[in-house]
Amino acid sequence: MGLVAPSRRSTQMYGVPFPCERHWLTSTCNHQSDERDSAYSDHQTSYTMSVTSSVFNFRYENGRRYHAYAEGMYPVPNDEVEADRLELQHHAFRLTLDGKLHRAPIPQDIHNVLDIGCGTGIWSIEFADEHPSARVLGTDLSPIQPCSVPPNCEFLIDDFELDWIFHEEFDFIHTRALVAAVKDWNRFFSQAFTNLKPGGYLECQELTFPIKCMDPSVTDENSPLMKWSALFVEAAGKLGIDGTGPRHLGPKLRSAGFVDINAKTCKWPVGRWAKGDKFKLLGDLAYADLMDWLPSSSLGLFTRVLKWTQHEVEVFLAECRAEAKRKDRHYYADVLFWYARKPRNTTSVYSHEPVHDEEELELDDQNQTT
Ligand SMILES: C[S@@+](CC[C@H](N)C(=O)[O-])C[C@H]1O[C@@H](n2cnc3c(N)ncnc32)[C@H](O)[C@@H]1O
């Protein structure tokens, strides 16, 4: 899949042992230009040259830019519009956790951290800044991470659908917003389990489908937004992706061998209709996120899988945007925070029922203007 065969020679980047021969460094400062590559030592050049020749060969479709490495694997663009959306969404996740980057009870002085499907790398960078003891590795299909990063943070191009091959085990593995990416959560968790140290934690922070509405009369038939959500699930399903998957991770974590499984379902109201300052701000962020997620999530999927034309998708999304603006509708998204621990001793393991609690939303009566 994709890149030239990896070199087996010794690997040392920025003074940090390179974790795996199969991965490619994504330091965007180095690999845009072959001339700059020649300034590096031999082993660095071989990595940066292979990156230059393939992962930047982006594919353009319907006015959006898509990843080149493992082409077609992820149906969502990797352009600036999507990168801006991911950064905004990051703030919504942090606000949901009252400023925290994680829920798992990890120590402040944690060491090896892996962020799978890291996108723009914003979580990895902020985690590295806040945990100077940590060495944070972010991986993604797309080289869209900045070149100026903390010294304890690095990025690699990698496809998590392949076997995970890292030279070291991790204390903490984090993933976020992979609902449109993971095809097989069982395999994903089994690989995470294998690559964690005994006692290490996995955390998955996930948005999920379908979108929900507080108003009982709203259905897929009378709401373009509910219909969009159902169509997303249908189209993603045809690619082997379960849009509702993040709701059902407990048994999968358990069968992978994890214990102390914990889940919390939070809510993002779409717009300012929910009571409380925090939910009003979250509502603004979720609304802005949705406005960009509608085309990001649908253009590729609906044209490739449902065989709609670009025009048909855009007309339909205009109806969805109008629906999301309605003050008499109260849409929200469920946001799930799962974490689980790899047992310290795998010989005698008891895994209790997952702990799961759910946040409530209340309508703000002051806000009910149509
Ligand atoms: C919605 S973004 C989330 C990014 C980041 N976790 C965040 O929360 O900001 C999903 C990311 O998963 C990456 N991705 C999708 N499929 C992947 C795969 N098979 N291997 C590695 N990364 C993948 C995409 O390139 C994209 O950057």
The ligand as a Gaussian input file, in Angstrom:
#p B3LYP/6-31G(d) Opt

LIG

0 1
 C      -11.756000      13.546000      12.261000
 S      -10.016000      13.447000      12.146000
 C       -9.531000      13.522000      13.868000
 C       -8.140000      14.032000      14.054000
 C       -7.670000      14.156000      15.508000
 N       -7.734000      12.879000      16.193000
 C       -8.455000      15.196000      16.243000
 O       -9.286000      14.845000      17.074000
 O       -8.238000      16.387000      15.981000
 C       -9.696000      11.770000      11.753000
 C       -8.246000      11.551000      11.368000
 O       -8.028000      10.147000      11.217000
 C       -7.100000       9.978000      10.172000
 N       -7.238000       8.613000       9.654000
 C       -8.317000       8.084000       9.030000
 N       -8.080000       6.798000       8.705000
 C       -6.812000       6.524000       9.110000
 C       -5.975000       5.363000       9.022000
 N       -6.416000       4.242000       8.466000
 N       -4.731000       5.456000       9.548000
 C       -4.286000       6.610000      10.121000
 N       -5.024000       7.733000      10.231000
 C       -6.284000       7.686000       9.715000
 C       -7.491000      11.030000       9.157000
 O       -6.448000      11.300000       8.256000
 C       -7.860000      12.209000      10.048000
 O       -6.775000      13.069000      10.244000

